[in-house]
């Protein structure tokens, strides 16, 4: 083997893992829990340091970027003379160069909650297709290469409260999302091939406020897949084949549920939303109403109403909206600590675990880096200098962040 060929093969061996790691295909990443442990990410940056590139993006959106095949995909709601253009956009990961920009739907401008947008659900990428979801305004599939619209679905409209928010998931040819509006909430699966309704299941939960915004989670129980979907009043598990309800755990009048649940060792961790958020650990091996039989533990201190919890090692970490970080034993709920991340609060984005550290990003552009463990260890605090409520997407050597006005790649 020649020296030149050997050098090339060694270089390739270093490049391939990094290329493979540049995949963040849905909300909270490829494992749906915010984990990218192999990523070699920085712990220190600023508005002028370790910014690989920064490009302007039009419109307002709190959806997270998704990344695949060297490209970044985002959604946005662009104001155009009293109307909103609901759009999908594509950029090159390497330099932030725009690739395509496609209008999906158009609608009249209207009021929305100050912490929401008309483009809050995160897209899903799979096998050359991009699935974009705008809640009650419609859903579409695109050719990810050039943005060509493959199908649209606008027949599932409902009266929203505070807009939309929950992101879709993809499983065995079905695009699944929650539709929890002002009345008659439901969960639905569309055919990923043509957008037709595969099944639609009403929540059937008696609760005063029916609106919520959570993203479903796929889990495996005794070799079978379940969809765990938090709603107002209860978290419910469904059979992805036909939408049949498997079990439910009730949490009273909890509503406006935003955090995405977590799953480990046969237990799901779910937050109950407003007015008083409670974190429940619930066993997943039941059927029917498991409220009185499957609770493992619960915690009601500084539980998030917006950001999602994260599991690392034997601990579960979660930050409330004011920036108090809690660390509990995941198996028992025993408290290890509660500490303030920073002096500003304003946390909506969900944390990520990358390169051995936890990253918590707030709406004012501050990212606090924390070492996981049973005692609080703050590694760094970084300020990117722009407002934004989107969660990080992680790539092999850093992060991609959507702010109020820009798409930013952070890295060495």
C-alpha positions as CSV (number, residue, x, y, z in Angstrom):
1,X,0.0,0.0,0.0
2,X,1.4,3.4,-1.0
3,X,2.0,6.1,1.6
4,X,-0.4,8.4,-0.2
5,X,-3.2,5.7,-0.2
6,X,-2.6,4.9,3.5
7,X,-2.8,8.6,4.3
8,X,-6.1,8.9,2.4
9,X,-7.6,5.9,4.2
10,X,-6.6,7.2,7.6
11,X,-8.2,10.6,6.7
12,X,-11.3,8.9,5.6
13,X,-11.6,6.9,8.8
14,X,-11.7,10.2,10.7
15,X,-14.1,11.8,8.3
16,X,-16.8,9.1,8.1
17,X,-17.9,9.2,11.7
18,X,-18.2,12.9,11.6
19,X,-20.3,12.8,8.4
20,X,-22.5,10.1,9.8
21,X,-23.0,12.2,13.0
22,X,-24.4,15.2,11.0
23,X,-27.9,13.9,11.3
24,X,-30.6,15.5,13.4
25,X,-33.8,14.4,11.6
26,X,-36.6,15.4,14.0
27,X,-37.3,17.3,17.2
28,X,-34.7,16.3,19.9
29,X,-32.6,14.4,17.4
30,X,-32.2,10.9,16.0
31,X,-33.0,9.2,19.4
32,X,-35.8,11.7,20.3
33,X,-34.2,12.5,23.6
34,X,-31.6,15.3,22.9
35,X,-28.6,13.0,22.9
36,X,-25.5,13.4,20.7
37,X,-22.8,11.9,23.0
38,X,-20.2,11.4,20.3
39,X,-20.3,15.0,19.0
40,X,-17.1,17.0,19.6
41,X,-18.8,20.3,20.5
42,X,-17.3,23.5,22.0
43,X,-18.1,24.6,25.5
44,X,-17.2,28.2,25.0
45,X,-18.4,30.7,22.3
46,X,-19.8,34.2,21.9
47,X,-21.5,36.3,19.3
48,X,-18.1,36.8,17.6
49,X,-16.2,33.7,18.6
50,X,-16.6,30.1,17.3
51,X,-19.4,31.2,14.9
52,X,-18.8,29.1,11.8
53,X,-21.3,31.1,9.8
54,X,-24.5,33.2,10.4
55,X,-27.1,33.8,7.7
56,X,-30.4,35.8,7.8
57,X,-33.7,33.9,7.6
58,X,-37.0,35.6,7.0
59,X,-40.1,35.2,9.1
60,X,-40.8,34.0,12.6
61,X,-40.6,30.4,13.8
62,X,-39.7,28.5,16.9
63,X,-39.4,25.1,15.1
64,X,-36.0,23.5,15.5
65,X,-33.7,22.9,12.5
66,X,-33.4,19.4,11.2
67,X,-30.2,18.2,9.5
68,X,-29.5,15.4,7.0
69,X,-27.2,14.7,4.0
70,X,-25.2,17.9,4.5
71,X,-28.3,20.2,4.5
72,X,-30.3,22.1,7.1
73,X,-34.1,22.3,6.8
74,X,-36.3,24.8,8.7
75,X,-39.8,26.2,8.5
76,X,-40.9,29.8,8.9
77,X,-44.0,32.0,8.8
78,X,-43.2,35.1,6.7
79,X,-45.4,38.2,6.9
80,X,-46.5,39.4,3.4
81,X,-48.9,42.4,3.4
82,X,-51.4,41.1,5.9
83,X,-50.9,37.5,5.1
84,X,-48.6,34.8,6.3
85,X,-46.6,32.6,3.9
86,X,-45.9,29.3,5.7
87,X,-42.6,28.1,4.2
88,X,-40.0,25.5,4.2
89,X,-36.3,26.4,3.5
90,X,-33.1,24.5,2.9
91,X,-29.5,25.6,3.5
92,X,-26.1,23.9,3.0
93,X,-24.6,22.8,6.3
94,X,-21.1,23.6,5.3
95,X,-21.5,27.3,4.6
96,X,-25.1,28.2,5.3
97,X,-25.7,28.8,1.6
98,X,-29.5,28.9,0.7
99,X,-30.5,26.0,-1.5
100,X,-34.3,26.4,-1.9
101,X,-37.2,28.2,-0.3
102,X,-40.8,26.9,-0.8
103,X,-44.2,28.3,0.1
104,X,-46.4,25.5,1.5
105,X,-49.5,27.4,2.6
106,X,-50.8,30.9,2.8
107,X,-53.1,32.3,5.5
108,X,-54.4,35.5,7.0
109,X,-52.3,37.0,9.7
110,X,-53.7,36.6,13.2
111,X,-53.0,37.0,16.9
112,X,-50.9,34.3,18.5
113,X,-49.4,33.7,22.0
114,X,-46.3,35.8,22.5
115,X,-44.2,32.6,23.1
116,X,-45.5,30.8,20.1
117,X,-45.3,31.2,16.3
118,X,-47.2,30.0,13.3
119,X,-44.3,27.7,12.5
120,X,-43.4,26.0,15.8
121,X,-43.6,22.3,14.9
122,X,-40.2,20.9,13.9
123,X,-40.1,19.0,10.5
124,X,-39.2,15.4,10.1
125,X,-36.6,14.1,7.5
126,X,-36.6,10.6,6.2
127,X,-35.2,8.9,3.0
128,X,-35.0,12.1,0.9
129,X,-38.4,13.5,2.0
130,X,-39.1,16.4,4.3
131,X,-42.4,16.3,6.2
132,X,-43.5,19.8,7.4
133,X,-46.4,20.4,9.8
134,X,-48.2,23.7,10.6
135,X,-50.7,22.3,13.1
136,X,-54.3,23.3,12.2
137,X,-53.1,25.1,9.0
138,X,-52.0,21.8,7.4
139,X,-49.3,19.3,6.7
140,X,-47.1,18.5,3.7
141,X,-44.4,16.2,2.3
142,X,-41.6,17.6,0.1
143,X,-38.8,16.3,-2.0
144,X,-35.9,17.3,0.2
145,X,-33.6,17.7,-2.8
146,X,-35.4,20.6,-4.5
147,X,-38.4,21.4,-2.3
148,X,-41.0,20.1,-4.7
149,X,-44.3,19.6,-2.9
150,X,-45.4,15.9,-3.0
151,X,-48.7,16.2,-1.2
152,X,-50.6,18.4,1.2
153,X,-53.2,17.6,3.8
154,X,-55.5,20.4,5.0
155,X,-58.6,18.4,5.9
156,X,-57.8,18.2,9.6
157,X,-58.5,21.7,10.7
158,X,-59.5,22.5,14.3
159,X,-59.9,25.6,16.4
160,X,-56.5,26.2,18.0
161,X,-55.7,27.9,21.3
162,X,-52.4,29.9,21.2
163,X,-51.6,28.4,17.8
164,X,-49.8,25.1,17.2
165,X,-46.7,23.6,18.6
166,X,-46.4,19.8,18.7
167,X,-44.1,18.2,16.1
168,X,-44.9,15.1,14.1
169,X,-43.1,11.7,14.3
170,X,-42.7,9.1,11.6
171,X,-43.2,5.3,12.0
172,X,-43.5,2.6,9.4
173,X,-45.0,4.8,6.7
174,X,-47.2,6.9,9.0
175,X,-46.8,10.5,10.0
176,X,-48.3,10.9,13.5
177,X,-49.1,14.0,15.4
178,X,-51.3,15.4,18.2
179,X,-54.2,17.8,17.4
180,X,-55.2,19.1,20.8
181,X,-57.2,22.3,20.2
182,X,-60.1,24.2,21.7
183,X,-62.5,21.2,21.4
184,X,-62.6,17.6,20.3
185,X,-58.9,16.9,20.6
186,X,-57.5,13.9,18.7
187,X,-54.3,12.2,17.6
188,X,-53.9,11.2,13.9
189,X,-51.7,9.2,11.6
190,X,-51.3,10.2,7.9
191,X,-50.0,7.9,5.2
192,X,-46.5,9.2,4.5
193,X,-46.9,8.2,0.9
194,X,-49.9,10.4,0.0
195,X,-51.1,12.3,3.1
196,X,-54.4,10.4,3.4
197,X,-55.7,9.7,6.9
198,X,-54.6,6.2,8.1
199,X,-56.4,6.5,11.5
200,X,-57.7,9.2,13.8
201,X,-58.4,8.6,17.5
202,X,-60.3,11.0,19.8
203,X,-58.7,11.7,23.2
204,X,-61.9,11.0,25.2
205,X,-60.4,12.8,28.3
206,X,-62.8,14.8,30.4
207,X,-60.9,18.0,31.1
208,X,-61.8,21.7,31.2
209,X,-59.0,22.9,28.9
210,X,-58.4,20.5,26.0
211,X,-55.5,22.3,24.3
212,X,-52.0,21.0,24.5
213,X,-48.8,21.0,22.3
214,X,-46.7,18.0,23.0
215,X,-44.8,15.8,20.6
216,X,-45.5,12.0,20.7
217,X,-42.8,9.5,21.5
218,X,-42.3,6.0,20.2
219,X,-41.4,3.4,22.8
220,X,-41.0,-0.4,22.8
221,X,-42.9,-2.5,25.4
222,X,-42.5,-6.3,25.4
223,X,-41.3,-6.2,21.8
224,X,-44.2,-4.1,20.6
225,X,-44.1,-0.4,19.6
226,X,-46.4,2.1,21.4
227,X,-47.0,5.8,20.7
228,X,-46.9,7.7,24.0
229,X,-48.7,11.1,23.6
230,X,-49.3,13.6,26.4
231,X,-52.6,15.4,26.2
232,X,-54.6,17.7,28.5
233,X,-55.6,15.6,31.5
234,X,-53.7,12.4,30.6
235,X,-50.8,10.8,28.9
236,X,-52.1,8.0,26.6
237,X,-50.3,5.1,24.8
238,X,-51.6,4.0,21.3
239,X,-51.0,1.2,18.9
240,X,-49.3,2.8,15.9
241,X,-50.9,0.3,13.5
242,X,-54.5,1.4,14.1
243,X,-54.6,4.1,16.8
244,X,-56.1,1.8,19.3
245,X,-55.6,3.1,22.9
246,X,-53.5,0.8,25.0
247,X,-53.3,2.6,28.4
248,X,-53.7,6.0,30.0
249,X,-52.4,7.7,33.1
250,X,-54.5,10.7,34.3
251,X,-53.1,13.8,35.8
252,X,-56.2,15.8,36.6
253,X,-56.7,19.2,35.0
254,X,-53.2,19.5,33.6
255,X,-53.3,21.3,30.2
256,X,-51.2,23.2,27.6
257,X,-48.7,20.3,27.9
258,X,-45.6,21.1,25.9
259,X,-42.6,19.0,27.0
260,X,-41.9,15.8,25.1
261,X,-41.8,12.7,27.3
262,X,-38.8,10.4,27.9
263,X,-38.6,6.6,28.2
264,X,-36.1,4.3,29.9
265,X,-36.2,0.8,31.5
266,X,-40.0,0.5,31.1
267,X,-40.8,3.9,32.6
268,X,-41.9,7.0,30.9
269,X,-41.3,10.5,32.3
270,X,-44.0,13.0,31.5
271,X,-44.8,16.6,32.6
272,X,-48.4,17.6,33.2
273,X,-48.4,21.2,32.0
274,X,-50.2,24.1,33.4
275,X,-51.2,25.4,35.9
276,X,-49.0,23.5,38.3
277,X,-46.6,21.2,36.5
278,X,-45.9,17.8,37.9
279,X,-43.3,15.3,36.6
280,X,-44.6,11.7,36.7
281,X,-42.6,8.5,36.3
282,X,-45.0,5.8,35.1
283,X,-44.5,2.2,34.2
284,X,-45.5,1.3,30.6
285,X,-46.5,-2.3,30.9
286,X,-50.2,-1.8,31.7
287,X,-53.5,-1.7,29.9
288,X,-56.5,0.4,30.4
289,X,-56.5,3.1,33.1
290,X,-53.2,2.7,35.0
291,X,-53.4,5.9,37.1
292,X,-53.8,4.0,40.4
293,X,-51.4,1.1,39.7
294,X,-48.4,2.2,37.6
295,X,-47.1,5.4,39.2
296,X,-43.4,5.0,40.2
297,X,-42.8,8.5,41.6
298,X,-43.7,12.1,41.1
299,X,-42.1,15.5,41.7
300,X,-43.8,18.9,41.8
301,X,-41.0,21.3,42.4
302,X,-39.6,23.5,39.6
303,X,-41.0,21.2,36.9
304,X,-40.9,22.7,33.3
305,X,-44.0,23.8,31.5
306,X,-42.2,24.2,28.2
307,X,-38.8,22.6,27.9
308,X,-38.4,18.8,27.9
309,X,-36.5,16.8,30.6
310,X,-33.3,14.9,29.7
311,X,-31.8,11.6,31.0
312,X,-28.1,11.1,31.5
313,X,-26.6,8.2,33.4
314,X,-28.8,7.4,36.4
315,X,-30.2,11.0,36.7
316,X,-33.0,13.0,35.1
317,X,-32.4,16.7,34.6
318,X,-35.0,19.4,34.0
319,X,-35.1,23.1,34.1
320,X,-38.2,25.2,34.8
321,X,-39.1,28.3,32.8
322,X,-37.3,30.5,35.3
323,X,-34.0,28.6,34.9
324,X,-33.9,26.4,38.0
325,X,-32.1,23.2,37.1
326,X,-33.2,20.0,39.0
327,X,-31.3,16.8,39.2
328,X,-33.2,13.7,40.4
329,X,-32.5,10.0,40.6
330,X,-34.3,8.6,37.6
331,X,-35.3,5.3,39.3
332,X,-36.5,6.8,42.6
333,X,-37.1,10.5,42.2
334,X,-34.7,11.3,45.0
335,X,-33.5,14.9,44.8
336,X,-29.8,15.5,44.2
337,X,-29.9,19.2,43.7
338,X,-31.8,22.3,42.5
339,X,-29.6,25.2,41.3
340,X,-30.1,28.3,39.2
341,X,-28.6,28.2,35.7
342,X,-28.4,32.0,35.3
343,X,-30.0,35.2,36.5
344,X,-32.4,35.7,33.6
345,X,-34.7,32.7,33.1
346,X,-36.9,32.5,30.1
347,X,-36.4,28.9,29.2
348,X,-38.5,27.3,26.5
349,X,-35.9,25.3,24.4
350,X,-35.2,21.7,25.3
351,X,-31.7,20.8,26.5
352,X,-29.2,18.6,24.7
353,X,-26.4,16.2,25.9
354,X,-23.3,16.4,23.7
355,X,-19.6,15.7,24.1
356,X,-20.1,14.8,27.8
357,X,-22.0,18.0,28.9
358,X,-25.5,19.3,29.1
359,X,-26.5,22.4,27.2
360,X,-29.4,24.6,28.4
361,X,-30.4,27.5,26.1
362,X,-32.7,30.3,27.1
363,X,-34.7,32.8,25.1
364,X,-32.2,35.6,25.6
365,X,-29.5,33.7,23.8
366,X,-27.6,32.4,26.9
367,X,-26.4,28.8,26.9
368,X,-25.3,27.3,30.2
369,X,-23.1,24.3,30.1
370,X,-23.4,21.8,33.0
371,X,-21.4,18.6,33.7
372,X,-23.9,15.8,34.4
373,X,-23.7,14.2,37.9
374,X,-25.2,14.2,41.3
375,X,-23.7,17.6,42.2
376,X,-24.1,20.9,40.3
377,X,-21.0,21.7,38.2
378,X,-21.3,24.7,35.9
379,X,-18.8,24.4,33.0
380,X,-19.5,27.6,31.1
381,X,-22.0,30.3,30.2
382,X,-22.2,31.6,26.6
383,X,-24.1,34.4,25.0
384,X,-24.9,34.4,21.3
385,X,-26.6,37.8,21.5
386,X,-30.0,37.1,19.9
387,X,-33.4,36.2,21.1
388,X,-34.9,32.8,20.2
389,X,-37.0,30.0,21.6
390,X,-35.8,27.1,19.3
391,X,-33.9,24.1,20.6
392,X,-30.4,23.3,19.4
393,X,-29.7,20.8,16.6
394,X,-26.4,19.0,17.1
395,X,-23.8,18.2,14.4
396,X,-20.5,16.4,14.7
397,X,-18.5,19.5,15.7
398,X,-21.1,21.9,17.1
399,X,-24.6,23.2,17.0
400,X,-27.1,24.8,14.6
401,X,-29.4,27.4,16.2
402,X,-32.4,29.3,14.8
403,X,-32.8,32.7,16.4
404,X,-35.3,35.5,15.7
405,X,-33.5,36.6,12.7
406,X,-30.7,34.2,11.8
407,X,-29.6,30.6,11.3
408,X,-26.3,30.1,13.1
409,X,-23.7,27.4,13.1
410,X,-21.6,27.2,16.2
411,X,-18.3,25.2,16.1
412,X,-14.6,25.3,16.0
